[in-house]
């Protein structure tokens, strides 16, 4: 009876309220589904209330439904043109996806209502993201009592490695402020500092589940999977079930399906279904790239670099959620690399080896610059490195890049970072990758590799792109832009698609073989291993046979092992051919193991029987 009375006392105030008031009360009590239903009822009762639709939109945005939220904000604006809260709501939605319209709508909200402090808060942080620190400080200073504005001021100092204690003292204890500072560190690839600030945000308010989720995601990015799982599960179990949280937990669960290969200098995480096949190719590229980069950059990475390759692109996409302008194929978080496996993409559409070299270069550049490097420079060097060692890896420019060049859409070097972080047209991120890479080509051609290293050293301290261009190249940024564009106009840029289609390469190899050029055919087929070494037994059989004919027995053995790893329908012949390769390499024990494996599958296999007899005859010269 007492319990019923208590419940009645709790519920009675809600019953006495109208639907709009009830929605707000339920929202405050974190009863989100009931609040959503109450808002729906309220809007049905008052369909022309712009404020009500804007509030409902904010609830939906807070509960991970930005699409419907944007629809409600636009409906509110149809009812009340230039309604500040609705404009602010759209600014928030656009900011989530790093859409350039976020700045536009934040300013529109302030034009509609100059006293709308929340709009000025978001504007100040958007300007920090854009690197427009003077404008950000100016906006923040107009609302000195706002802790989020003070957080913007603190962020500016922290990103410049200056003492921010005065600003931090003013926001001490404010969870949202510390979470916002942490977010800026993430966007600047300073993950350890981000983690430290997210920890403070959660300590100040354990119910700041968004900060808790971001903490878990960044722990995961830096390889601390066990702690990441605990943090993410706590957020999820408390009701924070956005895509980033739930998908990250799903990805962590999937790790049981991956093989972990450890080496003193790297750790590979490959899906068990393809680990045996991919391992030799990935290990070879890792060891080659590490050796080249150790020499070029003049140091070794401070620890093993982890490389994760996902056969499901959606798993890789989880790693890049909430990050602007990242490559569609790979991403680097300090000493952790995540990328698509070749099996995640259409055959011939993805040069996985070039992507691996690209991402590994990031690990060196970010380490060398203490995570202070501007985005354009690290991306430019990585694009440069894709073809520096193997020029044949250079691919044609895409139609989007060709169109941007024709329309003169390349950015000044002083503003090139904006093309990655907040693009103003759909293909600008791709165009910015191209531009940054060609800028590094230009610098390398004119000033040499040592100059790129000198620029890297400059970027290890907080500085600006114009300052580095002037100090290292002796040019004003505007002069550099002019000279770069003149150089670019003289380059032969071929538009088209990469010629990696396995069927076409196979056909080309057949043509070479018909002319008797086995060496060229072997080279053409070998190039496919950098593109699509999976799900193609015919490639590995043909390559193995060719290499055997050319006396390239080590390579032949590797390809027969690949045929076996693909779970061929004819394993006996594959094991037999592997035994022949080992025999040619004078590895009798491995040859004997392989031929016995063939005979275990097919006991009557005469060629294998003869080879086994040959291998077991003591003192007799073995035939090849």
Residue pairs with C-beta under 8 A, 6 or more apart in sequence:
13 25
14 22
14 25
14 26
17 25
18 42
18 45
19 38
19 39
19 41
19 42
19 45
20 38
20 39
20 42
20 46
20 49
20 52
20 55
22 38
22 42
23 35
23 36
23 38
23 39
23 41
23 42
23 55
23 56
23 59
24 35
24 55
26 32
26 34
26 35
26 38
27 35
27 59
30 239
32 59
32 63
32 239
35 59
36 56
36 59
36 60
36 63
39 52
39 55
39 56
39 59
40 56
42 49
42 52
42 56
43 49
43 52
43 53
43 56
46 52
48 79
49 79
50 76
50 77
50 79
50 80
50 83
50 86
51 76
51 83
51 85
53 72
53 73
53 75
53 76
53 79
53 86
54 72
54 73
54 76
54 83
54 85
54 86
54 89
55 85
56 72
57 68
57 69
57 70
57 71
57 72
57 73
57 76
57 86
57 89
58 69
58 85
58 89
60 66
60 68
60 69
60 72
61 69
61 89
61 92
61 93
64 241
64 242
64 243
66 93
66 96
66 97
69 89
69 93
70 89
70 90
70 93
72 89
73 86
73 87
73 89
73 90
73 93
74 86
74 90
76 83
76 85
76 86
76 89
77 83
77 86
77 87
80 86
82 108
82 111
82 112
83 112
84 109
84 110
84 112
84 113
84 116
84 119
85 109
85 116
87 105
87 106
87 108
87 109
87 112
87 119
88 105
88 106
88 109
88 116
88 118
88 119
88 122
90 101
90 105
91 101
91 102
91 103
91 104
91 105
91 106
91 108
91 109
91 119
91 122
91 123
91 126
92 102
92 122
94 100
94 101
94 102
94 105
95 102
95 122
95 126
98 129
98 324
98 325
98 421
98 422
98 423
99 422
100 422
100 423
100 424
102 122
102 126
102 422
103 123
103 126
103 127
103 130
103 422
106 119
106 122
106 123
106 126
107 123
109 116
109 119
110 116
110 119
110 120
110 123
113 119
117 143
117 146
117 149
120 139
120 140
120 142
120 143
120 146
120 149
121 140
121 143
121 146
121 148
121 149
121 152
123 139
124 136
124 137
124 139
124 140
124 148
124 149
124 152
125 136
125 148
125 151
125 152
125 155
125 180
125 184
127 133
127 135
127 136
127 139
128 136
128 152
128 155
128 156
128 159
128 184
129 184
129 187
129 421
129 422
130 418
130 421
130 422
131 417
131 418
133 156
133 159
133 160
136 152
136 156
137 152
137 153
137 156
139 149
139 152
140 146
140 149
140 150
140 152
140 153
141 149
141 153
142 149
143 149
144 150
147 170
147 171
147 174
147 176
147 177
148 176
148 177
148 180
150 167
150 170
150 171
150 177
151 167
151 171
151 174
151 176
151 177
151 178
151 180
151 181
152 180
153 164
153 167
154 164
154 167
154 168
154 171
154 177
154 181
155 164
155 180
155 181
155 184
157 163
157 164
157 167
158 164
158 181
158 184
158 185
158 193
159 184
159 185
159 188
159 462
160 462
161 372
161 461
161 462
171 177
171 178
173 204
174 204
175 201
175 202
175 204
175 205
175 208
175 211
176 201
176 205
176 208
178 197
178 198
178 200
178 201
178 204
178 211
179 197
179 198
179 201
179 208
179 210
179 211
179 214
181 197
182 193
182 194
182 195
182 196
182 197
182 198
182 201
182 211
182 214
183 194
183 214
185 191
185 193
185 194
185 197
186 194
186 214
186 218
186 323
187 323
187 324
187 421
188 371
189 333
189 334
189 366
189 371
190 371
191 218
191 221
191 222
191 333
191 334
191 371
192 222
194 218
195 215
195 218
195 219
195 222
198 211
198 212
198 214
198 215
198 218
199 215
201 208
201 211
201 215
202 208
202 211
202 212
202 215
205 211
206 212
207 238
209 235
209 238
209 239
209 240
210 240
212 231
212 234
212 235
212 238
212 240
213 231
213 232
213 235
213 240
213 242
213 244
213 245
215 231
216 227
216 228
216 229
216 230
216 231
216 232
216 235
216 245
216 248
217 228
217 232
217 244
217 245
217 248
217 321
217 322
219 225
219 227
219 228
219 231
220 228
220 232
220 248
220 252
221 319
221 333
221 336
222 333
222 334
222 336
223 306
223 335
223 336
225 252
225 255
228 248
228 252
229 249
229 252
232 245
232 248
232 249
232 252
233 249
235 245
236 245
236 246
236 249
243 321
244 318
244 321
244 322
247 318
247 321
248 318
250 318
251 315
251 318
251 319
254 315
255 269
257 271
257 272
257 273
258 269
258 270
258 271
258 272
258 275
258 308
259 269
259 270
259 271
259 272
259 275
260 267
260 268
260 269
261 267
261 268
261 269
261 270
261 275
261 279
261 283
262 304
263 283
263 286
263 304
264 304
265 286
265 290
265 300
265 301
265 304
265 305
266 286
266 290
266 304
266 305
266 306
266 307
267 304
267 305
267 306
267 307
268 279
268 282
268 283
268 286
268 306
268 307
268 309
269 306
269 307
269 308
269 309
270 278
270 279
270 282
270 309
270 341
271 309
271 310
271 311
271 341
273 311
274 311
274 341
274 343
274 534
274 565
276 561
276 565
277 533
277 534
277 562
277 565
277 566
278 309
278 341
278 342
278 533
278 534
280 558
280 561
280 562
281 353
281 529
281 530
281 533
282 307
282 309
282 356
285 353
285 356
285 357
285 530
286 307
286 356
286 360
288 389
289 356
289 357
289 360
290 300
290 301
290 360
292 389
293 360
293 361
293 364
293 385
294 300
296 449
297 364
297 365
297 368
297 453
298 453
299 364
299 367
299 368
301 335
301 363
301 364
301 367
302 335
302 367
303 335
304 335
305 335
305 336
305 337
305 360
305 363
306 335
306 336
306 337
307 337
307 338
307 339
307 356
307 359
308 319
308 336
308 337
308 338
308 339
309 339
309 340
309 341
309 352
310 316
310 338
310 339
310 340
310 341
310 344
311 341
311 343
311 344
312 344
313 340
313 344
313 345
316 331
316 338
316 339
316 340
316 344
319 331
319 338
320 326
320 331
320 338
323 331
324 420
324 421
324 422
325 375
325 419
325 420
325 421
325 423
325 429
325 432
327 355
327 358
327 433
329 339
329 340
329 345
329 350
329 352
329 355
330 337
330 338
330 339
330 340
330 355
330 356
330 358
330 359
331 337
331 338
331 339
331 359
332 359
332 360
332 362
332 363
332 366
334 363
334 366
334 367
334 371
335 363
335 367
337 356
337 359
337 360
337 362
337 363
339 352
339 355
339 356
339 359
340 350
340 352
340 355
341 352
341 534
342 350
342 352
342 531
342 532
342 533
342 534
343 534
343 535
344 350
347 501
347 502
347 532
347 535
347 536
348 498
348 500
348 501
348 502
348 505
348 531
348 532
349 498
349 500
350 531
350 532
351 393
351 395
351 498
351 500
351 530
351 531
352 530
352 531
353 393
353 529
353 530
353 531
354 386
354 387
354 393
354 530
357 385
357 386
357 389
358 382
358 383
358 385
358 386
359 382
361 378
361 381
361 382
361 385
362 378
362 382
365 373
365 377
365 378
365 381
365 382
365 456
366 373
366 378
368 456
368 457
368 460
369 378
369 456
369 459
369 460
370 460
372 459
372 460
372 461
372 462
373 456
373 459
373 460
374 417
374 459
374 465
375 417
375 420
375 421
376 413
376 416
376 417
376 419
376 420
376 432
376 435
376 436
376 439
376 465
377 436
377 440
377 455
377 456
377 459
377 465
379 420
379 432
379 433
379 436
379 437
380 436
380 437
380 439
380 440
381 440
381 452
381 456
382 437
383 433
383 434
383 436
383 437
383 440
384 437
384 440
384 441
384 444
384 452
386 393
386 394
386 437
387 393
387 394
388 444
392 527
393 530
395 498
396 494
396 495
396 496
396 497
396 498
397 405
397 434
397 493
397 494
397 495
397 496
398 427
398 430
398 495
399 495
400 427
400 430
400 431
401 427
401 430
401 431
401 434
401 495
402 493
402 495
403 427
404 410
404 427
404 428
404 431
405 488
405 493
409 425
409 428
409 431
410 431
410 435
410 485
411 418
411 419
411 432
411 435
412 477
412 478
412 481
413 439
413 465
413 469
413 477
413 480
413 481
413 484
414 464
414 465
414 466
414 469
414 477
416 432
416 435
416 436
416 439
416 465
417 465
419 428
419 429
419 431
419 432
419 435
420 429
420 432
420 433
423 429
423 432
438 484
438 488
438 491
439 484
440 452
442 483
442 484
442 487
442 488
443 451
443 452
443 455
443 473
444 451
444 452
445 487
446 487
447 473
451 472
451 473
454 472
455 468
455 472
458 467
458 468
458 471
458 472
459 468
465 477
466 476
466 477
469 475
469 476
469 477
469 480
470 476
470 477
473 480
475 483
499 505
500 527
500 528
500 531
500 532
502 528
502 531
502 532
502 536
502 539
505 524
505 525
505 527
505 528
506 525
506 538
506 539
506 542
508 524
509 521
509 524
509 525
509 542
510 521
512 518
512 520
512 521
512 524
513 521
518 546
518 549
518 550
519 550
521 546
522 543
522 546
522 547
522 550
522 552
525 539
525 542
525 543
525 546
526 543
526 555
528 536
528 539
529 543
532 539
533 539
533 540
533 562
535 566
537 563
537 566
537 568
540 559
540 560
540 562
540 563
540 566
541 559
541 563
541 574
543 555
543 559
544 555
544 556
544 559
544 560
544 562
544 563
544 577
544 581
545 556
545 577
547 553
547 555
547 556
547 559
548 556
548 577
548 580
548 581
548 584
551 584
553 581
553 584
553 585
554 581
554 585
556 577
556 581
557 578
557 581
557 582
557 585
560 574
560 575
560 577
560 578
560 581
561 578
563 574
564 571
564 574
564 575
564 578
568 574
571 597
571 598
571 601
572 598
572 599
572 601
572 602
572 605
572 608
573 598
575 594
575 595
575 597
575 598
575 601
575 608
576 594
576 595
576 598
576 605
576 607
576 608
576 611
578 594
579 591
579 592
579 594
579 595
579 598
579 608
579 611
580 591
580 611
580 624
582 588
582 590
582 591
582 594
583 591
583 611
583 614
583 615
583 622
583 624
584 624
588 615
588 622
591 611
591 615
592 612
592 615
592 616
595 608
595 611
595 612
595 615
596 612
598 605
598 608
599 605
599 608
599 609
599 612
602 608
614 620
614 622
614 623
615 622
